[in-house]
């Protein structure tokens, strides 16, 4: 989780944010660490544990197209 985390962009808090969902954390534990499905708790429990450890999961913000600003008309 540490490699996927980032600090609060305003630096007002010491929270760590990550772009991985709790379900993705569970999938990676299964794939990379070799846990079985029965050994790991459900994604909701993993989410609670991550919050207790100081990680706050946040949805990835999708990019939005920028609005075209109208330039002011020159006064004649």
C-alpha positions in Angstrom: 0.0 0.0 0.0 2.8 2.4 0.7 4.0 2.5 -2.9 0.4 3.3 -4.1 -0.2 6.0 -1.4 0.0 9.8 -1.5 -0.3 12.4 1.1 -3.1 15.0 1.5 -2.5 17.5 -1.3 -3.1 20.5 1.0 -0.7 19.1 3.6 -3.3 20.1 6.3 -3.6 16.5 7.6 -1.3 13.5 7.9 -3.8 11.2 6.0 -2.6 8.9 3.3 -4.7 8.4 0.3 -4.5 5.5 -2.1 -6.0 4.8 -5.5 -6.6 1.1 -4.8 -10.0 -0.1 -3.7 -10.3 -2.6 -0.9 -11.4 -5.2 -3.4 -8.2 -4.6 -5.4 -6.1 -4.9 -2.3 -7.7 -8.3 -1.7 -7.1 -9.4 -5.3 -3.5 -8.5 -5.1 -3.0 -10.3 -1.8 -4.5 -13.4 -3.4 -2.3 -13.1 -6.5 1.0 -11.8 -5.2 1.2 -13.1 -1.6 -0.3 -16.5 -2.2 -3.2 -16.3 0.3 -6.2 -18.5 -0.3 -9.8 -17.1 -0.5 -10.7 -18.6 2.8 -7.7 -17.0 4.6 -8.6 -13.4 3.8 -11.5 -11.4 5.1 -14.1 -9.7 2.8 -13.4 -6.4 1.1 -15.4 -4.5 3.7 -13.3 -5.8 6.5 -10.1 -4.9 4.6 -11.5 -1.4 4.1 -12.1 -1.0 7.8 -8.6 -2.3 8.6 -7.0 0.1 6.1 -8.9 3.0 7.6 -7.7 2.0 11.1 -4.1 1.9 9.7 -4.4 5.5 8.5 -5.3 4.9 4.8 -8.3 6.6 3.4 -9.6 5.1 0.2 -10.8 7.6 -2.4 -12.3 7.1 -5.8 -10.1 8.1 -8.7 -11.3 11.3 -10.1 -12.0 11.0 -13.8 -10.7 13.7 -16.1 -13.2 16.2 -17.3 -12.9 18.2 -20.4 -12.1 21.8 -19.8 -14.9 24.3 -20.5 -14.2 26.8 -23.3 -14.1 30.3 -21.7 -15.4 33.1 -23.8 -13.0 35.9 -24.2 -14.4 39.3 -23.3 -15.5 41.5 -26.2 -13.4 44.6 -26.8 -15.2 47.9 -26.2 -15.5 50.1 -29.3 
